[in-house]
Amino acid sequence: MQGSRWVVSSANGGASSMNPQAIRNTLVAVLVAICALPAAPAPVHAQFSPLLMPKADQAPRPEPADRWRLEFSDAADSDGIISFRLWVHEESPMHVDIPIRKGESNVDIAIAVRDALGGRLGNRYTAVLVGGEEVVITARRGSPRFTVELLRDAARDVDVDVERD
């Protein structure tokens, strides 16, 4: 260090600044190495998916209802995540991610969604499996109305239909 300026010594013993082409080559090598890394399993992706979604407080609030029906069709042809946003009247919206594994049937997916959403909503709501591939979520008497919103379905070949019941 000379004075308050950092200097990089070159191979010939003199001081020189970093070559812009060398910086570009280094960055390209790092990016290629990162892209070659294997993908992480779905649960690791689940923790970062809220960062990729629009902020819940900025999204328009959908019309609430006392009952919602979620229908699942087809088996998962890849690992992925199904993301929902739950809006309970006068409360902050909740984000719920359900990891899906390749080969899970629509019944397996419906059970996982029922358990995740029912657990997140708590005792004021019931989440039941209907016909194997449908989940019906109902507000118990005296509980506020709510909305279930599908944000993302990243499991290939899994179709999710969300509707007010």
Solvent accessible surface area in square Angstrom, and as a share of the most:
residue,aa,sasa,rsa
1,M,142,0.63
2,Q,126,0.56
3,G,72,0.69
4,S,108,0.70
5,R,174,0.64
6,W,202,0.71
7,V,41,0.24
8,V,86,0.49
9,S,88,0.57
10,S,40,0.26
11,A,120,0.93
12,N,135,0.69
13,G,65,0.63
14,G,34,0.33
15,A,66,0.51
16,S,56,0.36
17,S,104,0.67
18,M,113,0.50
19,N,86,0.44
20,P,85,0.53
21,Q,89,0.40
22,A,40,0.31
23,I,78,0.39
24,R,132,0.48
25,N,84,0.43
26,T,77,0.45
27,L,103,0.51
28,V,90,0.51
29,A,61,0.48
30,V,75,0.43
31,L,108,0.54
32,V,97,0.56
33,A,58,0.45
34,I,99,0.50
35,C,111,0.67
36,A,83,0.64
37,L,121,0.60
38,P,122,0.77
39,A,94,0.73
40,A,41,0.32
41,P,78,0.49
42,A,6,0.05
43,P,62,0.39
44,V,59,0.34
45,H,89,0.40
46,A,18,0.14
47,Q,113,0.50
48,F,108,0.45
49,S,1,0.01
50,P,61,0.38
51,L,140,0.70
52,L,138,0.69
53,M,30,0.13
54,P,89,0.56
55,K,135,0.57
56,A,28,0.21
57,D,123,0.64
58,Q,137,0.61
59,A,23,0.18
60,P,117,0.74
61,R,119,0.43
62,P,38,0.24
63,E,114,0.51
64,P,35,0.22
65,A,7,0.05
66,D,72,0.37
67,R,93,0.34
68,W,14,0.05
69,R,49,0.18
70,L,0,0.00
71,E,68,0.31
72,F,0,0.00
73,S,43,0.28
74,D,78,0.40
75,A,52,0.40
76,A,4,0.03
77,D,60,0.31
78,S,20,0.13
79,D,71,0.37
80,G,9,0.08
81,I,4,0.02
82,I,0,0.00
83,S,0,0.00
84,F,0,0.00
85,R,5,0.02
86,L,0,0.00
87,W,9,0.03
88,V,0,0.00
89,H,97,0.43
90,E,144,0.65
91,E,65,0.29
92,S,87,0.56
93,P,23,0.15
94,M,31,0.14
95,H,47,0.21
96,V,12,0.07
97,D,32,0.17
98,I,5,0.03
99,P,55,0.34
100,I,0,0.00
101,R,96,0.35
102,K,136,0.58
103,G,57,0.55
104,E,47,0.21
105,S,41,0.26
106,N,36,0.19
107,V,58,0.33
108,D,68,0.35
109,I,0,0.00
110,A,0,0.00
111,I,62,0.31
112,A,34,0.27
113,V,0,0.00
114,R,69,0.25
115,D,79,0.41
116,A,34,0.26
117,L,0,0.00
118,G,20,0.19
119,G,63,0.61
120,R,116,0.42
121,L,10,0.05
122,G,31,0.30
123,N,137,0.70
124,R,96,0.35
125,Y,7,0.03
126,T,43,0.25
127,A,21,0.17
128,V,76,0.44
129,L,54,0.27
130,V,60,0.34
131,G,66,0.63
132,G,22,0.21
133,E,58,0.26
134,E,31,0.14
135,V,0,0.00
136,V,3,0.02
137,I,0,0.00
138,T,40,0.23
139,A,14,0.11
140,R,126,0.46
141,R,244,0.89
142,G,82,0.79
143,S,21,0.14
144,P,38,0.24
145,R,107,0.39
146,F,0,0.00
147,T,3,0.02
148,V,3,0.02
149,E,48,0.21
150,L,61,0.30
151,L,43,0.21
152,R,70,0.25
153,D,49,0.25
154,A,46,0.36
155,A,4,0.03
156,R,146,0.53
157,D,80,0.42
158,V,6,0.04
159,D,84,0.43
160,V,24,0.14
161,D,70,0.36
162,V,36,0.21
163,E,84,0.38
164,R,120,0.44
165,D,80,0.41
